[in-house]
């Protein structure tokens, strides 16, 4: 299915993915060179999180990007389910030869993740999107010969 307006990446804004009010939401996924930029805003419901995981994996496979930046600066709360989905996105990306950086984590979110015991394996972190992009592009320039 296509997004709510017939535009956007596959599956975003599909019926049933919105809030209880029946609104269809989209999660923007932009391709910037060899990197996908995913910007999360507000609350991400379980169905949307699972769809996002599938869509990001599909985009990595079809566009052959080398990195994914997930910007969570607009997210107030990360529960154990969303934390697990983020870790699974990173694991799937790694299997497809792409690295994942989580950017813009609020201090309260970091504290909650620690309290929940979520370590988010496979995810690198950066204070903001700019630093996340630098982290991924620096890794590409270092190549396989780095110590």
Backbone torsions as a table, in degrees:
resi	resn	phi	psi	omega
1	UNK	NA	156.4	178.1
2	UNK	-98.9	175.0	-179.0
3	UNK	-64.5	177.0	-173.7
4	UNK	-55.0	-39.7	-179.0
5	UNK	-98.7	14.1	-177.1
6	UNK	80.4	2.9	179.3
7	UNK	-118.8	173.7	178.1
8	UNK	92.8	172.4	-178.2
9	UNK	-64.1	156.0	-176.9
10	UNK	-53.0	130.1	171.8
11	UNK	87.4	-15.9	-177.7
12	UNK	-72.0	135.7	178.1
13	UNK	75.3	19.1	-179.8
14	UNK	-68.3	153.5	-178.6
15	UNK	-56.2	138.1	178.9
16	UNK	91.6	-8.9	-177.8
17	UNK	-91.0	-8.7	-175.8
18	UNK	-84.8	-171.6	179.2
19	UNK	-73.8	176.0	-177.8
20	UNK	-58.5	-26.3	179.8
21	UNK	-72.4	-2.8	177.0
22	UNK	86.1	6.5	178.5
23	UNK	-75.1	137.6	176.5
24	UNK	-92.2	129.3	-179.8
25	UNK	-109.5	155.7	174.2
26	UNK	-122.6	148.3	174.1
27	UNK	-110.1	111.1	-177.6
28	UNK	-66.9	132.2	175.2
29	UNK	-127.1	110.1	-178.4
30	UNK	-105.4	141.1	175.1
31	UNK	-99.2	115.9	178.8
32	UNK	-116.5	95.6	-175.3
33	UNK	65.2	-121.1	-179.5
34	UNK	-97.5	17.7	-175.4
35	UNK	-127.3	138.0	171.4
36	UNK	-94.9	134.3	176.0
37	UNK	-112.5	118.8	-179.7
38	UNK	-113.6	123.7	-178.8
39	UNK	-112.4	115.5	178.2
40	UNK	-96.1	134.1	179.4
41	UNK	-129.3	134.2	175.9
42	UNK	66.9	-151.1	-177.0
43	UNK	-87.3	133.0	178.3
44	UNK	-107.6	108.9	-177.6
45	UNK	-70.1	158.6	-174.5
46	UNK	-53.1	-46.9	-179.1
47	UNK	-63.2	-39.6	178.5
48	UNK	-66.4	-40.1	-179.2
49	UNK	-63.6	-42.6	178.9
50	UNK	-66.8	-39.4	178.1
51	UNK	-65.6	-40.9	178.6
52	UNK	-60.7	-42.4	178.6
53	UNK	-58.4	-46.7	-179.8
54	UNK	-64.5	-44.0	-177.4
55	UNK	-65.8	-41.0	179.5
56	UNK	-64.7	-43.5	179.2
57	UNK	-60.7	-43.6	178.1
58	UNK	-62.6	-43.4	-179.2
59	UNK	-64.2	-39.8	178.3
60	UNK	-61.3	-47.0	-177.4
61	UNK	-64.0	-39.6	-174.8
62	UNK	-86.3	-24.9	-178.1
63	UNK	-105.2	-9.2	178.4
64	UNK	55.8	40.7	175.9
65	UNK	-72.1	160.2	-179.0
66	UNK	-106.8	-5.9	-179.1
67	UNK	-153.9	156.4	177.2
68	UNK	-133.0	128.2	173.3
69	UNK	-109.9	124.0	176.4
70	UNK	-110.1	110.6	-178.5
71	UNK	-90.1	113.1	-179.8
72	UNK	-109.9	20.8	-179.2
73	UNK	-62.9	-22.6	178.4
74	UNK	-93.8	8.5	-178.5
75	UNK	-103.0	124.1	-179.1
76	UNK	-83.4	-37.1	-173.5
77	UNK	-132.6	132.0	171.2
78	UNK	-118.2	113.1	178.5
79	UNK	-90.8	-179.9	-176.3
80	UNK	-63.6	-34.2	179.7
81	UNK	-65.8	-49.4	179.9
82	UNK	-64.2	-38.0	176.2
83	UNK	-59.5	-42.2	178.4
84	UNK	-65.8	-41.6	178.9
85	UNK	-62.3	-43.0	178.3
86	UNK	-61.0	-42.7	178.0
87	UNK	-64.7	-37.5	179.0
88	UNK	-70.0	-35.3	175.4
89	UNK	-61.0	-45.1	179.5
90	UNK	-63.0	-41.6	179.9
91	UNK	-64.8	-43.1	178.1
92	UNK	-64.5	-41.6	178.4
93	UNK	-62.4	-42.4	-179.5
94	UNK	-62.5	-39.3	177.6
95	UNK	-64.6	-24.6	178.6
96	UNK	-99.7	19.0	174.9
97	UNK	67.5	33.0	175.7
98	UNK	-125.3	142.6	177.5
99	UNK	-96.2	150.6	-178.5
100	UNK	-119.7	133.6	176.8
101	UNK	-122.4	129.1	175.7
102	UNK	-93.7	121.5	-174.3
103	UNK	-117.8	148.9	171.3
104	UNK	76.5	27.2	-179.0
105	UNK	-68.0	129.4	176.9
106	UNK	-75.0	150.0	178.7
107	UNK	-55.2	-40.6	-179.5
108	UNK	-63.8	-35.3	178.2
109	UNK	-68.2	-42.9	178.5
110	UNK	-60.0	-43.7	179.7
111	UNK	-62.6	-43.7	179.5
112	UNK	-61.7	-43.4	180.0
113	UNK	-61.7	-40.7	178.0
114	UNK	-65.0	-44.4	179.6
115	UNK	-62.3	-33.8	178.5
116	UNK	-80.0	-9.6	-179.6
117	UNK	77.8	20.1	-179.9
118	UNK	-89.2	120.8	-178.7
119	UNK	-99.0	-12.6	179.3
120	UNK	51.5	62.3	179.9
121	UNK	-61.9	142.9	178.4
122	UNK	87.2	-8.9	179.7
123	UNK	-100.8	126.5	169.0
124	UNK	-87.4	159.3	178.1
125	UNK	-126.7	152.8	176.4
126	UNK	-144.7	152.3	-178.2
127	UNK	-66.8	-32.2	-179.7
128	UNK	-150.7	174.1	-176.5
129	UNK	-62.9	-40.4	-179.2
130	UNK	-58.4	-46.5	179.2
131	UNK	-67.9	-33.8	177.6
132	UNK	-63.9	-44.1	178.5
133	UNK	-62.7	-42.4	178.5
134	UNK	-61.9	-40.7	-179.9
135	UNK	-61.3	-44.4	-179.7
136	UNK	-70.8	-42.0	-178.9
137	UNK	-72.0	-31.8	176.0
138	UNK	-66.0	-37.7	178.6
139	UNK	-65.2	-36.1	177.9
140	UNK	-67.0	-38.0	-177.5
141	UNK	-72.0	-31.3	-178.8
142	UNK	-68.4	-33.6	178.7
143	UNK	71.0	-167.8	-176.1
144	UNK	-84.4	-10.4	-176.7
145	UNK	-86.1	4.9	-177.9
146	UNK	-76.1	150.9	-177.6
147	UNK	-71.8	NA	NA
